[in-house]
Amino acid sequence: MVLLAVHTTSPSLGVAIVERDSVLGEVILPHGKEHLENLAPTIRDLTLNLGITLRDLDALAVATGPGSFSGIRIGIACVKGIAIALGKPVLGVTSLEIQAWNIVEEGRTGISVIDARRGEIYLAVYKNLGGLTEIVAPRLLHADGLGSFTAGFPEGTVLVGDASLERVLTSIPNVQRVIAASPSAAACGLIAYERFTMGAASQLDSLAPLYVRRSDAEEKRGLLNRN
């Protein structure tokens, strides 16, 4: 199985091609690049460099969030468009699971956190049972409440976050802290490959953004309605 994976939920942009459980190639564009302008050319350049075409793909995967609202929409729209045009199956993977993948060892519990700005974090909890199993669904939490949240988990629980949250992570006791690298499109693709091999069905009709928090516009409308 040859699979295209796209990750656009963070300031950096990632595109990867995986075949079975191997990464054929991955491109990560640094912070500050425009996802809308760069996503399609990055996919084109990566496939050309690998000597494959979109028609050689067997499936697609995309990070569904949480993260940048506009980035999430851009990635999902692009991948859904390709999947529809080629008649290929597609799976969505949350950015929190992508971040925790390959870090939380078998039998361990992992708490994955992503900076949500405004002093808040996105959070989900996974246990590795021969593969990550979600035990707490993605939610929004004030960063100051992370210590209280983690207190109920066993010592040695893995706490995974990116460099922007290093100060918050280092303040939490009794956990194994891991600073994750840039969000990985390759991890997104490998997770999707595992799910396809276990019989997962295409999510083309149900694929949707995972925002967790309301957009600024929705929050403003809510305030106006209350007034």
C-alpha positions in Angstrom: 0.0 0.0 0.0 1.3 3.4 -1.0 -0.2 6.2 1.1 -0.1 10.0 1.0 -0.3 11.8 4.3 -0.8 15.5 5.0 -0.3 17.4 8.3 -1.4 21.1 8.3 -2.7 21.6 11.8 0.4 23.5 13.1 2.4 26.4 11.8 4.7 24.0 9.9 3.4 21.9 7.0 4.1 18.3 6.5 3.6 15.9 3.5 4.8 12.3 3.5 4.5 9.2 1.3 4.6 5.8 3.1 4.6 2.3 1.6 3.5 -0.3 4.0 5.3 0.5 7.2 8.2 2.4 5.6 8.5 6.1 4.9 9.5 6.7 1.3 9.8 10.5 1.7 8.7 13.4 3.9 8.8 17.2 3.5 8.4 19.6 6.4 8.1 23.3 5.6 9.1 25.5 8.5 6.9 27.9 10.5 5.6 31.0 8.6 4.9 29.3 5.3 1.5 29.7 3.8 -0.3 26.3 3.8 -2.8 27.2 1.1 -0.1 28.3 -1.3 2.4 25.6 -0.5 0.4 22.3 0.1 -0.3 21.4 -3.5 3.2 22.2 -4.8 4.8 20.3 -2.0 2.7 17.2 -2.8 3.6 17.6 -6.5 7.3 18.0 -5.8 7.5 15.0 -3.4 5.7 12.6 -5.7 7.9 13.8 -8.6 11.1 13.3 -6.6 9.9 9.7 -5.7 9.0 8.9 -9.3 5.3 8.3 -8.5 2.0 9.9 -9.5 -1.1 10.5 -7.5 -2.7 7.6 -9.5 -0.1 5.3 -7.9 -1.6 6.0 -4.5 -3.7 3.3 -2.8 -5.0 5.6 0.1 -4.6 8.9 1.8 -4.5 10.2 5.4 -4.8 13.7 6.9 -4.4 15.2 10.4 -7.9 16.4 11.4 -6.9 18.6 14.4 -7.0 20.1 16.9 -4.7 23.0 15.9 -4.9 25.8 13.5 -8.5 26.1 12.2 -7.5 27.3 8.8 -4.7 24.8 8.5 -7.1 21.9 9.4 -9.6 23.0 6.8 -6.9 23.4 4.1 -5.5 19.9 4.7 -8.8 18.1 4.8 -10.1 19.9 1.7 -7.0 19.0 -0.3 -7.0 15.4 0.8 -10.7 14.9 0.3 -10.4 16.4 -3.2 -7.7 14.0 -4.2 -9.6 11.1 -2.7 -12.8 11.9 -4.5 -11.0 12.6 -7.8 -9.1 9.3 -7.7 -11.7 7.2 -5.9 -9.3 6.3 -3.1 -10.0 5.6 0.6 -9.0 8.1 3.2 -8.6 8.2 7.0 -8.3 11.0 9.5 -5.9 11.0 12.4 -5.9 13.5 15.3 -2.9 15.7 15.8 -2.7 14.6 19.4 -2.4 10.9 18.5 0.2 11.7 15.8 2.3 13.6 18.4 2.1 10.7 20.9 2.7 7.9 18.4 6.0 6.0 18.7 6.8 7.8 22.0 4.5 6.1 24.4 5.9 2.6 25.0 3.7 -0.6 25.1 1.9 -0.8 28.4 2.4 2.9 29.3 -0.1 5.7 29.4 0.6 8.9 27.5 -0.9 12.4 27.8 -0.5 14.4 24.6 -0.8 18.2 24.8 -0.8 20.9 22.2 -0.7 24.6 22.7 -4.2 26.1 22.1 -3.0 29.7 22.9 -4.8 32.0 25.4 -3.3 30.0 28.2 -5.1 26.9 27.2 -4.0 23.5 25.9 -5.6 20.7 23.8 -5.2 17.4 25.5 -5.9 13.7 25.0 -4.8 10.5 26.8 -3.7 7.2 25.3 -2.6 3.8 26.5 -0.4 1.7 24.3 -2.0 -1.7 24.2 0.1 -2.9 21.2 -1.1 0.3 19.5 -2.4 3.6 20.9 -5.9 3.3 22.4 -7.7 6.6 23.3 -8.8 6.6 26.9 -9.6 10.3 27.3 -11.0 12.1 24.2 -9.5 15.4 23.0 -10.5 18.3 25.1 -9.6 21.9 26.0 -8.0 22.6 29.4 -6.5 25.6 31.0 -2.8 25.2 31.2 -2.8 25.9 34.9 -5.0 22.9 35.4 -2.6 20.3 33.8 -1.0 19.5 37.1 -4.3 18.6 38.7 -5.3 16.6 35.7 -2.2 14.5 35.7 -2.3 13.8 39.4 -4.8 11.0 38.9 -2.4 9.0 36.6 0.4 6.6 37.7 3.9 7.8 38.2 5.9 7.4 35.0 3.0 8.5 32.8 4.5 10.0 29.6 3.6 13.7 29.0 4.2 14.7 25.4 4.2 18.3 24.1 6.0 20.5 21.7 8.7 23.0 22.5 6.2 25.9 23.0 4.9 24.1 26.1 8.3 23.2 27.6 7.8 25.6 30.6 4.4 24.1 31.3 5.6 20.5 31.0 8.6 20.9 33.2 6.4 22.1 36.1 4.4 18.9 36.2 5.8 16.3 38.8 5.8 12.5 38.6 5.6 12.2 34.8 8.1 11.4 32.1 8.3 14.6 30.0 9.0 14.3 26.2 9.4 17.3 24.0 8.1 16.3 20.6 9.6 17.2 17.3 7.7 19.0 14.5 4.3 17.4 13.7 4.9 14.4 11.5 3.0 13.7 8.4 5.0 10.4 8.3 3.5 9.4 11.6 0.0 10.3 10.3 0.6 8.0 7.3 2.0 5.1 9.4 -0.9 5.2 11.8 -3.4 5.2 8.9 -1.5 2.3 7.3 -1.9 0.3 10.5 -5.6 1.0 10.6 -6.2 0.1 7.0 -4.4 -3.2 7.5 -6.7 -3.9 10.5 -9.7 -3.4 8.2 -10.6 0.3 8.8 -13.1 1.6 6.4 -12.6 4.8 4.4 -13.9 7.9 6.2 -14.5 10.0 3.1 -18.1 10.7 3.9 -17.5 11.4 7.6 -14.1 13.1 7.5 -14.4 16.4 9.4 -12.3 18.9 11.3 -11.7 18.3 15.0 -11.6 21.8 16.3 -12.4 21.1 20.1 -12.7 24.8 20.7 -15.1 27.2 19.0 -13.7 29.7 16.5 -13.2 33.3 17.4 -16.3 34.2 15.3 -18.4 31.6 17.1 -17.3 32.9 20.5 -18.1 36.5 19.6 -21.5 35.4 18.3 -22.1 33.6 21.6 -21.2 36.8 23.6 -23.5 38.9 21.5 -26.3 36.4 21.9 -25.9 36.5 25.7 -26.0 40.3 25.7 
